Amino acid sequence: MKKILITGSAGFIGSAMTLKLLDLDYHVVGIDNLNDYYEPKLKQDRLDRHINHQNYMHYTIDIEDSDALVKIFDENKIDIVINLAAQAGVRYSLINPHKYIKTNILGFTNILEECRKNKISHLIYASSSSVYGLNKSIPFSTKKMTNHPISVYAASKKSNELLAHTYSYLYGLPTTGLRFFTVYGPWDRPDMALQLFAESIVKKKPIKLYNYGQHKRDFTYIDDIVDGIHQVMSKPAEPDEKWNAFEPDSSSSSHPFKLYNIGNNSMVELERYVDLLEKELGYTAKRELLPMQAGDVENTYANVDDLINDFNYKPSTSVEEGIKKFVKWYKFYYKV
């Protein structure tokens, strides 16, 4: 069975992905630095779900540490790399931009270098719907240009795509970037909307709805994201003469590079999201309507036609079902 390296294996998506692959009898090498961007206990609790599995090996290191990465690749015969480690958060990137450059760009370059040197068969990496920035063409399509990011986080993810393209072109490294759309569900981050809203609602504090609550998001349940990543694993990127992600009018993409949107392929109004959360929690929210916040994209909506055509991918979890599962976990984990 193939050995998979997952970076960010104590993170929201990384831990869920690790559990999925272990259930399928893969051998998984996990990397996470367990930093304090948010409560490390949540990261440790996620990690505790799989750290003692016989097919799991964990390293507590930072992907910025190139020497430590070299050692991990030397000690393990890695077949596929799934890079989910990143400094997350659009708003935090306005406060601490240097952290995004170090982790998301320098760290990702370290990953690329080890994949190149060790002839990895497939690198799958997390990008973000944030790269669409000022793009107003809905639904967002990988056929459209993404040259106007509006946060340092988004710019760092766009940089990942450009670096991956370079390594695919220069060294023939198969790379697949996945632009995630508003992932949510059990075990998610406490700085994300769902946990922030749930905590405020339970404590009878106002929830802050930016853009006066008129945002629309393509909310994607965690299991649908994990299933999508697993499907993409089965088919390394191949040269495609009919498509070039960075020059849509060109027909010269003769290297193994791919980009996909991965989302629920639907838009939900933020107010609707809050209504469903209220219903499941059994509390009424106090809404504080605020203007648009710097770095925010007004609406997100994923065109996932390419993922459907290439992998027969189709998300199956409605936002109603997803929030119900989240609240069940939230009440249990936080003893509400």
C-alpha positions as CSV (number, residue, x, y, z in Angstrom):
1,M,0.0,0.0,0.0
2,K,1.3,3.5,-0.8
3,K,2.8,5.7,1.8
4,I,1.2,9.2,2.0
5,L,2.7,12.3,3.6
6,I,0.1,14.7,5.0
7,T,1.3,18.1,6.2
8,G,-1.0,19.8,8.7
9,S,-2.1,16.4,10.0
10,A,-3.5,17.9,13.2
11,G,-5.4,20.5,11.3
12,F,-9.1,20.5,10.5
13,I,-8.8,19.1,7.0
14,G,-5.5,17.3,7.6
15,S,-6.7,15.2,10.5
16,A,-9.9,14.2,8.7
17,M,-7.9,13.2,5.7
18,T,-5.6,11.2,7.8
19,L,-8.4,9.2,9.3
20,K,-9.9,8.6,5.9
21,L,-6.7,7.1,4.5
22,L,-5.9,5.1,7.6
23,D,-9.4,3.6,7.3
24,L,-8.5,2.6,3.8
25,D,-5.3,0.9,5.0
26,Y,-2.8,3.5,3.7
27,H,0.4,4.2,5.6
28,V,0.4,7.9,6.6
29,V,3.3,10.1,7.7
30,G,1.9,13.2,9.4
31,I,3.6,16.6,9.9
32,D,2.2,19.3,12.1
33,N,3.9,22.0,14.3
34,L,0.9,22.3,16.7
35,N,1.4,26.0,16.9
36,D,-0.7,28.4,19.0
37,Y,-2.5,30.3,16.2
38,Y,-5.6,28.9,17.9
39,E,-6.0,26.7,21.0
40,P,-3.4,23.9,20.7
41,K,-5.6,21.5,22.7
42,L,-8.1,21.2,19.8
43,K,-5.2,20.3,17.5
44,Q,-3.9,17.7,20.0
45,D,-7.4,16.3,20.4
46,R,-7.7,15.9,16.7
47,L,-4.3,14.3,16.5
48,D,-5.1,11.9,19.4
49,R,-7.7,10.3,17.2
50,H,-5.0,8.7,15.0
51,I,-1.6,9.2,16.6
52,N,-1.5,5.7,18.0
53,H,-2.7,4.0,14.8
54,Q,-0.3,1.3,13.7
55,N,0.0,2.8,10.2
56,Y,0.6,6.3,11.3
57,M,3.9,8.1,12.0
58,H,3.9,11.6,13.3
59,Y,6.5,14.3,13.2
60,T,6.1,17.6,15.2
61,I,8.0,19.9,12.9
62,D,7.4,23.1,10.9
63,I,7.5,22.9,7.1
64,E,9.7,26.1,7.2
65,D,12.4,23.8,8.7
66,S,14.0,22.4,5.5
67,D,16.6,20.2,7.3
68,A,13.8,18.5,9.3
69,L,11.9,17.9,6.0
70,V,15.0,16.4,4.4
71,K,15.3,13.9,7.2
72,I,11.6,12.9,7.0
73,F,11.9,12.2,3.3
74,D,15.1,10.3,3.9
75,E,13.5,8.1,6.6
76,N,10.3,7.4,4.7
77,K,9.7,6.2,1.1
78,I,6.9,8.6,0.3
79,D,4.7,8.0,-2.7
80,I,2.2,10.9,-2.6
81,V,2.3,14.2,-0.7
82,I,-0.8,16.1,0.4
83,N,0.2,19.6,1.5
84,L,-2.5,21.0,3.9
85,A,-0.1,22.9,6.2
86,A,-0.6,26.6,6.0
87,Q,-1.0,29.7,8.0
88,A,-4.8,30.1,7.7
89,G,-7.1,33.1,8.1
90,V,-7.8,36.0,5.8
91,R,-8.2,38.5,8.6
92,Y,-5.1,37.5,10.5
93,S,-3.1,38.0,7.4
94,L,-3.8,41.7,7.7
95,I,-2.2,41.7,11.1
96,N,0.8,39.4,10.6
97,P,1.6,39.2,6.9
98,H,5.2,37.9,7.5
99,K,3.9,34.6,8.9
100,Y,2.1,33.9,5.7
101,I,5.2,34.5,3.6
102,K,7.3,32.2,5.9
103,T,4.8,29.3,6.1
104,N,2.7,29.5,2.9
105,I,5.5,30.4,0.5
106,L,8.8,29.4,2.0
107,G,7.4,26.3,3.6
108,F,5.6,25.3,0.4
109,T,8.9,25.8,-1.5
110,N,10.6,23.4,0.9
111,I,7.8,20.8,0.1
112,L,8.3,21.3,-3.6
113,E,12.0,20.9,-3.4
114,E,11.7,17.6,-1.5
115,C,9.1,16.4,-4.0
116,R,11.4,17.2,-6.8
117,K,14.5,15.6,-5.3
118,N,12.6,12.4,-4.2
119,K,10.7,12.1,-7.5
120,I,7.3,12.1,-5.7
121,S,4.6,10.7,-8.0
122,H,1.9,13.3,-7.1
123,L,1.8,16.5,-5.1
124,I,-1.7,17.6,-4.0
125,Y,-1.9,20.9,-2.3
126,A,-4.4,23.2,-0.7
127,S,-5.3,26.4,-2.5
128,S,-8.3,28.6,-1.7
129,S,-11.3,30.3,-3.2
130,S,-9.8,33.5,-1.8
131,V,-7.5,33.6,-4.9
132,Y,-10.5,34.8,-6.9
133,G,-10.4,38.1,-5.1
134,L,-12.1,40.9,-7.1
135,N,-13.3,38.4,-9.8
136,K,-17.0,39.1,-10.3
137,S,-17.8,36.3,-12.7
138,I,-20.0,33.9,-10.8
139,P,-19.7,30.9,-10.4
140,F,-15.9,31.1,-10.0
141,S,-14.2,29.0,-12.7
142,T,-10.5,27.9,-13.0
143,K,-10.8,29.1,-16.6
144,K,-10.9,32.6,-15.3
145,M,-7.8,34.7,-14.4
146,T,-7.0,35.3,-10.7
147,N,-4.7,38.3,-10.8
148,H,-6.5,40.5,-8.2
149,P,-6.2,38.9,-4.7
150,I,-7.3,41.2,-1.9
151,S,-5.6,39.7,1.2
152,V,-2.0,38.5,1.9
153,Y,-3.5,35.0,2.6
154,A,-5.0,35.0,-0.9
155,A,-1.8,36.2,-2.5
156,S,0.2,33.5,-0.7
157,K,-2.2,30.8,-2.1
158,K,-1.9,32.3,-5.6
159,S,1.8,32.1,-5.1
160,N,1.5,28.4,-4.3
161,E,-0.2,27.8,-7.6
162,L,2.5,29.7,-9.5
163,L,5.3,27.8,-7.8
164,A,3.6,24.5,-8.4
165,H,3.2,25.4,-12.1
166,T,6.9,26.3,-12.3
167,Y,8.0,22.9,-10.8
168,S,5.6,21.0,-13.0
169,Y,7.0,22.8,-16.1
170,L,10.7,22.6,-15.1
171,Y,10.9,19.2,-13.5
172,G,7.8,17.3,-14.7
173,L,6.5,17.1,-11.1
174,P,2.8,16.2,-11.2
175,T,1.0,18.8,-9.1
176,T,-2.7,19.3,-8.4
177,G,-4.0,22.4,-6.6
178,L,-7.4,22.3,-5.0
179,R,-9.2,25.6,-4.4
180,F,-11.3,24.9,-1.2
181,F,-14.6,26.7,-0.8
182,T,-15.6,27.6,2.9
183,V,-15.0,24.2,4.5
184,Y,-17.0,23.6,7.7
185,G,-18.0,20.7,10.0
186,P,-17.1,18.9,13.2
187,W,-13.6,19.6,14.5
188,D,-13.3,22.9,12.5
189,R,-11.2,25.9,13.6
190,P,-12.5,28.2,16.4
191,D,-11.6,31.3,14.3
192,M,-14.0,30.2,11.6
193,A,-17.5,31.5,11.3
194,L,-19.4,28.5,12.5
195,Q,-17.6,28.1,15.8
196,L,-17.5,31.9,16.4
197,F,-21.3,32.1,15.7
198,A,-22.0,29.1,17.9
199,E,-20.0,30.3,20.8
200,S,-21.6,33.8,20.7
201,I,-25.2,32.4,20.3
202,V,-24.7,30.0,23.3
203,K,-23.2,32.8,25.4
204,K,-26.0,35.2,24.3
205,K,-23.5,37.6,22.8
206,P,-24.0,39.4,19.5
207,I,-22.7,37.7,16.4
208,K,-20.9,40.0,13.9
209,L,-22.3,39.8,10.4
210,Y,-20.2,41.7,8.0
211,N,-21.5,43.2,4.8
212,Y,-24.7,43.5,6.8
213,G,-25.2,39.7,6.6
214,Q,-25.5,39.8,2.8
215,H,-22.6,37.6,2.1
216,K,-23.2,34.4,0.2
217,R,-20.9,31.4,0.5
218,D,-20.4,28.1,-1.1
219,F,-20.3,26.1,2.2
220,T,-18.6,22.7,1.7
221,Y,-18.9,20.0,4.3
222,I,-15.6,18.4,5.5
223,D,-16.5,14.8,4.4
224,D,-17.1,16.1,0.8
225,I,-13.7,17.8,0.8
226,V,-11.9,14.7,2.1
227,D,-13.7,12.4,-0.5
228,G,-12.7,14.9,-3.2
229,I,-9.0,14.8,-2.2
230,H,-9.1,11.0,-2.1
231,Q,-10.5,10.8,-5.6
232,V,-7.8,13.2,-6.9
233,M,-5.1,11.0,-5.4
234,S,-6.1,8.3,-7.9
235,K,-5.0,10.2,-10.9
236,P,-1.9,12.3,-11.0
237,A,-2.0,15.5,-13.1
238,E,-1.2,14.9,-16.8
239,P,-0.3,17.3,-19.6
240,D,-3.4,18.8,-21.1
241,E,-2.9,20.4,-24.5
242,K,-6.4,21.9,-24.4
243,W,-6.1,23.9,-21.2
244,N,-3.8,26.4,-19.5
245,A,-4.9,27.7,-16.1
246,F,-2.9,30.9,-16.4
247,E,-3.5,31.7,-20.0
248,P,-7.1,30.6,-20.7
249,D,-6.9,31.6,-24.4
250,S,-3.8,29.5,-24.9
251,S,-3.6,25.8,-25.8
252,S,-0.1,25.1,-24.5
253,S,-0.2,23.2,-21.2
254,S,2.3,20.5,-21.9
255,H,3.2,19.7,-18.3
256,P,1.6,17.8,-15.5
257,F,-0.2,20.6,-13.7
258,K,-3.9,20.9,-12.7
259,L,-6.1,23.2,-10.7
260,Y,-9.6,22.4,-9.5
261,N,-12.3,24.1,-7.5
262,I,-13.7,21.9,-4.8
263,G,-17.0,23.2,-3.3
264,N,-20.6,22.4,-2.8
265,N,-21.6,24.0,-6.1
266,S,-24.2,26.2,-4.5
267,M,-24.5,29.5,-2.7
268,V,-26.1,30.0,0.7
269,E,-26.9,33.3,2.3
270,L,-25.1,34.0,5.5
271,E,-28.4,34.8,7.2
272,R,-29.7,31.4,6.2
273,Y,-26.6,29.8,7.7
274,V,-27.2,31.5,11.0
275,D,-30.9,30.5,10.9
276,L,-30.0,26.9,10.6
277,L,-27.4,27.2,13.4
278,E,-30.0,28.8,15.7
279,K,-32.5,26.0,15.0
280,E,-30.0,23.2,15.8
281,L,-28.6,25.0,18.9
282,G,-32.0,25.9,20.2
283,Y,-31.0,29.5,20.8
284,T,-31.8,32.8,19.1
285,A,-28.9,34.9,17.9
286,K,-28.4,38.5,18.5
287,R,-27.2,40.0,15.2
288,E,-24.8,42.9,14.9
289,L,-24.8,44.0,11.3
290,L,-21.5,45.6,10.2
291,P,-20.0,46.9,6.9
292,M,-17.8,44.8,4.6
293,Q,-14.5,44.0,6.3
294,A,-11.1,44.5,4.5
295,G,-9.9,41.3,2.7
296,D,-13.4,39.7,2.5
297,V,-14.8,38.5,-0.8
298,E,-18.5,39.3,-1.1
299,N,-19.7,36.0,-2.6
300,T,-18.2,32.6,-3.4
301,Y,-19.6,30.0,-5.7
302,A,-17.6,27.1,-7.2
303,N,-17.9,25.8,-10.7
304,V,-16.8,22.2,-10.1
305,D,-17.4,20.9,-13.7
306,D,-13.8,19.9,-14.2
307,L,-13.8,17.8,-11.0
308,I,-17.0,16.1,-12.0
309,N,-15.8,15.4,-15.5
310,D,-12.4,14.1,-14.4
311,F,-13.4,12.2,-11.2
312,N,-17.2,12.0,-11.2
313,Y,-17.0,14.1,-8.0
314,K,-20.2,15.4,-6.6
315,P,-20.7,16.7,-3.0
316,S,-23.6,15.1,-1.2
317,T,-24.0,16.9,2.1
318,S,-26.6,19.7,2.3
319,V,-25.9,22.7,4.5
320,E,-28.9,21.6,6.7
321,E,-27.3,18.2,7.3
322,G,-23.8,19.6,7.7
323,I,-24.8,22.1,10.4
324,K,-26.8,19.4,12.2
325,K,-23.7,17.2,12.4
326,F,-21.5,20.2,13.4
327,V,-23.8,21.1,16.3
328,K,-24.0,17.5,17.6
329,W,-20.2,17.6,17.7
330,Y,-20.0,21.1,19.2
331,K,-22.3,20.3,22.0
332,F,-20.4,17.1,22.8
333,Y,-16.9,18.6,22.6
334,Y,-17.6,21.9,24.4
335,K,-20.1,20.3,26.8
336,V,-22.9,22.7,25.9
